[in-house]
């Protein structure tokens, strides 16, 4: 595999994927670079949304495609925002409004446990009957206020008891090792080596 299209227009995700795939010598392009619109994400599970996005990008580009669906799941909120993490506060998507809504939803709640979840789907072509799947989880807590300048999404609210930092305070390298997307990518890369 020499070329791969990333089925996302999220700049933060793109930076993470490019950093993880660069050592393999795979030329990574984004669907936006190829003029491909974002796919619909109508499903209630991460895996169904990721598969829909990968198939959409592969069909439109004629290339293998990698998609992820990920989000933050808060135990006290029954797993919300979950698959609706990017649009938790409605359209248009806004990290600021999503974080504000999450803080509001968590008022008075003492159980702050949460985890990021990611599923990656790689298809060789749009009709690939055996897509490669990999999952990753990253456990922490929802803080009472935002902190840190790095990351994106809910990172300024995601407290990690170990190493005692917010996700937004980690370096990209630390996040690639500790984070849900990095864990899923490590599994996917192992699977790629056997294919």
Secondary structure, DSSP 4 states (H G I P E B T S, - for coil): --EEEE----HHHHHHHHHHHGGGT-EEEETTTTTPPPPP---SSHHHHHHHHHHHHHHHHSS-EEEEEEEEEEGGGTT-BGGGGGGTT-SSP-HHHHHHHHHHHTTT----EEEEEEEEEEESSTT-SS-EEEEEEEEEEE-SS---SSS-TTGGGEEETTTTEEGGGS-HHHHHHHSHHHHHHHHHHHHHHH-
